């Protein structure tokens, strides 16, 4: 029955997405700008899970010609997709890795080690490189920002560099690493929904991200050389706590299985943490539990979006959207921009790059097949455009947390977000000049 339903275009099948956007975005704007709540982030008052549950109910109420039991079977088929299942398992292990790595002190030691090596005059480009490296190793831009922004504020205060500049530099580097990391939930979502290997998507992404990163470094170096910088201070670190990150990063780049890499990272941080005294057996297991708990919302959202997407596809929503995209976008280049703009709009609406990818992924896969776009390129576009949006929007978790920790507003940081803006230019140029082969 599902196959028969797919043959007919139906724009009203997209109503659940519209309902979600109205509820979630509407509440976010209201609580962020119209009636702010003290101590709360406006876009996080309304649970994204609740908004998606309402959207799922709307999807289940549509198409009365199909029984409720048949609709549940359609949802189950969407949830049971091999790539969705793998993605959910990886989210769990990635959460445990992120939790124990942070508790063991790996991120802070890595940052302090690199700051100790760098000359004071190059503190600004150094902060960007440190954020890139730690975000790639941790797989979380928010975690990177939480760890590094206090350090960036200290560097800014001690060196004479502006706080907005230093904080913006950290946010840019965090988005670079999040986009390329093998253990990031955005990478996991982008690759598994398109059925591609992480190393292949990494190669595709790196060609886009590298020019933007190099230009960012050039701009930051120019600022540093034209600023009188005092000593940035002394930073304490433990070399043993740094090693697991480099080993995990090297293993991931070498193309080892992501499950194996993450499990190896957990064991290494457990050994190093116990050996250096930064962990006890109790805090190790507690931190892994905290990390996996942090992934629960993402996992529930993935299940809900897979269900909603399956119903929308069965009701002809994707066919209608593809027909619309064919009218507006032509050829390989148009298809790539269609995927990118769709993902960017989803991120602006949801203020969460992983959710944006999960929402856009099934439609992007249809566009990819229709326009003969390599799945590796599709995965790269999903991840890159979501990171562009997430790195710039002032109501996203990244900028809100960075602003809260540093004591400035998100709008103060935006003019210094060189990397996300340059990444948008880089990916746009790559679409225009690189043809599908």
Buried (B, 14 or more C-beta within 10 A) or exposed (E): EBEEBBEEBBEEBBBBBEBBBBBBBEBBEBBBEEEEEEEEBBBBBBBBBEBBBBBBEBBBEBBEEBEEEBBEBBBEBBBEBEBBEBBBEBBBBBBBBBBBBBBBBBBBBBBBBBBEEBEBBBBBBBBBBBBBBBBBBBBBBBBBBBBBBEBBBBBBBBBEBBBBBBBBBBBBBBBBBBBBBBBBBBBBBBBBBBBBBBBBBBEBBBEBBEBBBEBBBEBBBEBBEEBEBEEBBEBEBBEBBBBBBEBBBEBBBEBBEBEEBBBBBBEBBBBBBBEBEBBEEEBBBBBBBBBBEBBEBBBBBBBBBBBBBBBBBBBBBBBBBBEBBBEEBEEBBBBBBBBBBBBBBBBBBBBBBBBBBBBBBBBBBBBBEBBEBBBBBBBBBBBBBBBBBBBBBBBBBBBBBBBBBBEBBBEBBBEBBBBBBBBBEBBBEBBEEBEBE
